[in-house]
């Protein structure tokens, strides 16, 4: 039976406060191939999370503003890669702009 795992987009509350893209842990995966991200991320060989908490954990805090449709493939060194996952879509919004000035009122 084909299992479709959902990639989840979470905010990791760590010292750096980095936004990370993670997926469920897949037993036996050595690395992951992730498609749908900008080429600057070089996501063609993302190592499996060494803690085993996630399948992979990829810092995307510097990703440009835009909408992304991401898929991943778990891979092993011996057998290669499985079929791609279901598509996961997310949007990186633009930073908020202040429209007016602040003031103190009685």
N, C-alpha and C positions, 0 to 999 in steps of 0.2 A: 504494500500500500504506500502510495506516495504521500509523504508528509510535507505539508507546506508550513514553513515557519514564518512568523511575522517579525520583521525587523522593527525594533522600537527605537524611537528617538527620545533620548532622555537628557536631562541636565544633571551632570554628575556634581554633587556638592562636595567638592574636594578643595584642596588648597588653591589650585589654579582656577577652579570654577569653570573648567572647559566643557563645552558642549560636545558630546560624543555620540557617534552612531554605533549601535551595538546590535547583536542578534543573539538568539537563543544558542546555548552551547550544543554543538553537534559532536557526539563522541567519535573519536578517531580522526577528526579533521586536523590536518597539519597546517593548512593555510586556507585563505579565502580569496576568491577573485570577485571584486566589486565593480559593477558597471553603473554608469549614470552620474558619476561625480566628475568635476573638472579634471583635466589631465594633470594638473599640478599635484593632485593627491596620489598619483602613482599607486592605484589600488589594484594592480594586477597580481600582487602577491602579498596579502596582508596576513601576518602570522596569527595563529590561534592565540587567544588570550591565555597567558601562562597560569593565571589564577584559576581557570576553569569556571569562573563566574559567568562569562559570556562566551559566545563563539569567537567573536572578535570585538575589539574596541578601537574605534578610529576617531581621533580628535578632529572635529570639523568646525571648530570655533572661528576659523579664519575663512570659511567658505564664502564666496561672493554672494551678494543679494541675488535671489532668483528662485525658481521652482525646479526641483530635481525629482527624477523618477529612478529609484535605485533598485538594483537586483544584486544578489550575491550567489556564489557557488562555493560550497564546501569542497575542499580538495585534499587528496592524500598524495604523498610523494610516489607511492607505489602504483596506485590505480588511476590517478588523474582526478578530474573534476566531475561532479554530478551535474544534473540539470539545474538551470537557474531557478531561484526562488520566485515567489510572487512579487510583483512590483510594489514598492513602497514609495509614496510620494510625500514630499514635505517642501515647505517654502521657507526660505530665509528672508524675513522682512527687512525693509530699510530701517535705519535708525530713526527714532522719533525726533521731530524738529519742534522746538519751542516757537509758538506763533506770536506770543506777546511778551510783555515785560511783567515782572513781579512787582508788587507794591504792598505796603502796609496800610491797612485801613482801620479806623477806630471802631 
